[in-house]
Amino acid sequence: MRLSRYLAHAGVSSRRQAEKLIAAARVEVDGELVTDPARDVSERSEVRVDGTAVVPETRETWLLNKPTGVVSTAKEPGRRRAVTDLIDTDARLYPVGRLDADSSGLILLSNDGELANRLTHPRYEVPKTYRVRLRRPPSERDLEHLRRGVELDDGRTAPARVSREGEQLIEITIHEGRNRQVRRMAEAIGNEAIELARVQLGSLRLGSLAEGEARRLDDEELKRLWEDSAL
């Protein structure tokens, strides 16, 4: 296994961040400083980062129904709770992507850096679906604008799937990951998202999981997520 992948699987960091650690000469293999992320290692290799031994841990991926007010970070420097506070495990988990503090719904936490990279990197175009309550009922023309793509300050959005679920409620599916994208798309049609919840990532749906609750994904769900992020 390549060294960068080994570090990602061990829960040290994402694969891209592992490559940066290696390039910065912070990783040793069997007592030798290594700067090549493609260096082959095995479970018998002694790997250290900044002098600390890397002990591969069992990979875990959890689905959390994040409440509003909880931040999508591993540690919260302020007084608000972090998503990691809501998971009952000793594993070192990290959020897979972000979900704004004022948004709720599906977020994954994992120590599998490679899976996290696959689910969040734009090249894999993993779809994300949100239920959005708008300030004012959108017209059919508004919905069509969202479907075709709207102009934001960082460029035009890709086409989206949009369906009307109620007078002010819509579901929108995008595969981009721009900062606060769905809220900015609502603003682009002269409206405002007053409630926003992510309900699906790839083939994985939030389902009936209660707000604030979490559960560990099973092997079949993980298999489908890998398939969702295949090129």
Sequence and secondary structure as in RCSB ss.txt:
>XXXX:A:sequence
MRLSRYLAHAGVSSRRQAEKLIAAARVEVDGELVTDPARDVSERSEVRVDGTAVVPETRETWLLNKPTGVVSTAK
EPGRRRAVTDLIDTDARLYPVGRLDADSSGLILLSNDGELANRLTHPRYEVPKTYRVRLRRPPSERDLEHLRRGV
ELDDGRTAPARVSREGEQLIEITIHEGRNRQVRRMAEAIGNEAIELARVQLGSLRLGSLAEGEARRLDDEELKRL
WEDSAL
>XXXX:A:secstr
 BHHHHHHHTTSS HHHHHHHHHTT EEETTEEE  TT B  TTS EEETTEE       EEEEEE TT BSSSS
 SSSS BGGGG   SS  EEES   TT EEEEEEES HHHHHHHH GGG   EEEEEEESS   HHHHHHHHH  
EETTEE    EEEE SSSEEEEEE    TTHHHHHHHHTT  EEEEEEEEETTEE TT  TT EEE  HHHHHHH
HHHT  
